[in-house]
Amino acid sequence: MTNFVFETEEVCCCDCGGSNIHINMYYQVWSGEWQGDSPEVWCHDCHKETSWVLLDDYEPEEEE
């Protein structure tokens, strides 16, 4: 199995800000593009399907 390393900016979970996320992707040979699989993003810190955001752009929700 080949391990791919993507050089990108730091990302985190958009819900909890955790960095323990898993992004599911596969390479679509016919279109020559990376595609998101299901679930596309899973957070192991809050244990749910979510999405990601750049770490610098993360803003926690304020609790009332």
C-alpha positions as CSV (number, residue, x, y, z in Angstrom):
1,M,0.0,0.0,0.0
2,T,1.3,3.5,-0.9
3,N,1.1,6.2,1.7
4,F,0.4,9.7,0.3
5,V,1.6,12.8,2.1
6,F,-0.2,16.0,1.3
7,E,1.6,19.2,2.2
8,T,-1.0,21.7,3.3
9,E,-1.8,24.1,6.0
10,E,-2.8,22.9,9.4
11,V,-6.5,21.9,9.6
12,C,-8.9,21.0,12.4
13,C,-12.4,19.9,13.1
14,C,-14.9,22.8,12.5
15,D,-17.0,21.7,15.5
16,C,-14.5,21.1,18.4
17,G,-11.2,22.4,17.0
18,G,-9.5,19.0,17.4
19,S,-6.7,18.0,15.1
20,N,-7.5,14.2,15.3
21,I,-9.5,14.1,12.0
22,H,-9.6,11.6,9.3
23,I,-10.3,12.7,5.7
24,N,-11.5,9.9,3.3
25,M,-10.5,10.4,-0.3
26,Y,-9.9,8.3,-3.4
27,Y,-8.3,9.0,-6.7
28,Q,-10.8,8.9,-9.6
29,V,-8.7,7.6,-12.5
30,W,-11.1,8.5,-15.3
31,S,-11.4,12.2,-14.3
32,G,-7.9,12.5,-12.9
33,E,-9.1,14.1,-9.6
34,W,-9.2,13.3,-5.9
35,Q,-12.8,12.8,-4.7
36,G,-14.3,12.8,-1.2
37,D,-15.6,9.5,0.1
38,S,-18.3,8.8,2.6
39,P,-18.0,10.1,5.3
40,E,-15.6,12.7,3.9
41,V,-14.4,13.9,7.3
42,W,-14.6,12.1,10.6
43,C,-13.4,13.6,13.9
44,H,-12.0,11.2,16.4
45,D,-12.1,13.8,19.2
46,C,-15.9,14.5,19.0
47,H,-16.7,11.1,17.4
48,K,-18.9,12.3,14.5
49,E,-19.0,13.2,10.9
50,T,-18.0,16.8,10.4
51,S,-16.0,19.1,8.1
52,W,-12.6,20.7,8.4
53,V,-11.4,24.3,8.6
54,L,-8.0,25.9,8.5
55,L,-6.6,26.1,12.1
56,D,-6.0,29.8,11.8
57,D,-9.7,30.3,10.8
58,Y,-11.2,28.2,13.6
59,E,-13.5,30.1,16.0
60,P,-15.1,28.1,18.9
61,E,-18.8,28.7,19.4
62,E,-19.6,30.6,22.5
63,E,-21.9,28.9,25.0
64,E,-24.6,30.9,26.5
